[in-house]
């Protein structure tokens, strides 16, 4: 039994060493990590008035994005379980006594609506959202711009950002760079502690 365990440890260690060697040999022993990125992964055209507020929710293992246009307009619901392929999932008609409120949270079949202070506050304020790259700190570059954005939401639990402008919904994925030191620590842990 002990000899089988030793064989598996040697095989595992040789696989780790074998995998690390080609990557290290690419550039004189050092492979730079991929840079931090924010990429567009989907675009979904929308109809109707400008969206003023976004909310995310989950129900039965599906993820939904709620598009609130304010006033008495129904709230549009998109299924974003696969964020690269959003799909229309329906509309939510808010009761008249709550119309004009802001959809603040949705959990399954329950929603939290906060009253809005005034109609002027519901007007969509358009802004330009820019993706910048600081891969070269001396020369930051504009990767992409989204003009006329009326609503934006960062979904940190899924590393996604949702933007709405006159072109529709844009889904962005946040991809942090690989932490080389952390990977080395993990490889060392696996090699010596398992």
ABEGO torsion letter per residue (X at the ends): XAAAAAAAAAAAAAAAAAAAAAAAAABGGBBBBBBBBBBBABBBBBBEBBBABBBBBBBGGBBBBBBBAEEABBBBBBBAABAABBBBAEBBBBBAAABGBBBABBBEABBBBBBBABAAAABBBBBBBBBBBAABAABBBBABBBBGBABBBBBAAAGBBBBBBAAEBBBBBBBBBBBAAAAAAAAAAAAAAX
